[in-house]
Amino acid sequence: MLRIIGVIGSNSLQHNSRGYQFGMELGQRLVDNDCFIVCGGREGIMEAVCKGAHISDNYTFGRTIGVLPSPHREEANQWCDIIIPTGMGFARNQIIVNTAEILISVSGGSGTLSELSFAWQLGKSVICYTGIGGWTKELAGKDLDERYNGLFLPAGTLNEVIELVLKMRN
């Protein structure tokens, strides 16, 4: 069964960084395992995961979906297959969270924090990669309030992330 996995996180990862490389490997492994990817469609982890998806032997057009904050489709990274220019600013984060069946979070600042909050309020699980700092690492394994318990699942390696995705999608 094909699933839509949301990837959220830092928009400032540099191409030569460990986080960017992780994102590329993540995108490739997700598509290898018959997943579609929805993200914010711009740079950093969003670009890395979309670029990695294109490397997969299982890649077909339509596997990467970018939901942009602006109304300008040309602001999407070159690896987004389907571009949704919302013109909604950070409110587009709600669309990403609603679209995803499972979320994976990598590092991130205030934009990622808003996505994590939306996921919590909707009762959606988030696999939190703890190999890089940011809000993802800070909130991994923690509960935001009494509404839910255990939604922010820590994962320290790419293999752990993929194992959780596969376990959760069955």
ZIDA-V488746 format. One record per backbone hydrogen bond with DSSP energy under -1.0 kcal/mol. CO is the residue of the C=O (numbers start at 1). NH is the residue of the N-H. E is the energy in kcal/mol with one decimal. If there is no record, write none. Layout:
co,nh,e
CO,NH,E
CO,NH,E
This chain:
co,nh,e
3,36,-3.8
4,101,-2.9
5,38,-2.2
6,104,-3.0
8,106,-2.1
10,45,-2.9
14,17,-2.2
17,21,-2.1
18,22,-2.4
19,23,-2.3
20,24,-2.2
21,25,-2.4
22,26,-2.7
23,27,-2.6
24,28,-2.2
25,29,-2.5
26,30,-2.6
27,31,-2.1
28,32,-2.5
29,33,-1.2
30,35,-1.8
31,34,-1.9
36,5,-3.0
37,65,-2.9
38,7,-2.3
39,67,-2.9
41,77,-2.6
43,46,-1.2
44,48,-2.5
45,49,-2.5
46,50,-1.7
47,51,-2.8
48,52,-2.5
49,53,-1.8
50,54,-1.3
52,55,-1.1
56,59,-1.4
60,63,-1.3
63,37,-3.4
64,81,-1.2
64,82,-2.4
65,39,-2.3
66,84,-3.2
68,86,-1.6
69,89,-2.9
72,75,-2.1
73,76,-1.7
77,80,-1.7
82,66,-3.1
84,68,-2.1
88,91,-1.5
89,92,-1.9
90,93,-2.1
91,94,-1.3
92,96,-1.8
93,97,-2.2
94,98,-2.7
95,99,-2.3
96,100,-1.9
102,6,-3.0
103,127,-3.2
104,8,-2.8
105,129,-2.5
106,10,-1.9
107,136,-1.1
108,135,-2.1
109,113,-2.2
110,114,-1.9
111,115,-1.7
112,116,-2.8
113,117,-2.2
114,118,-2.5
115,119,-2.6
116,120,-2.3
117,121,-2.6
118,122,-1.7
119,124,-2.7
120,123,-1.2
125,103,-1.6
126,153,-2.3
127,105,-2.8
128,155,-2.3
134,138,-2.0
135,139,-2.3
136,140,-1.2
139,142,-2.4
151,126,-2.9
151,153,-1.1
152,141,-2.7
153,128,-3.3
155,130,-2.4
157,161,-2.0
158,162,-2.6
159,163,-2.6
160,164,-2.2
161,165,-2.3
162,166,-2.7
163,167,-2.3
164,168,-2.7
165,169,-1.9
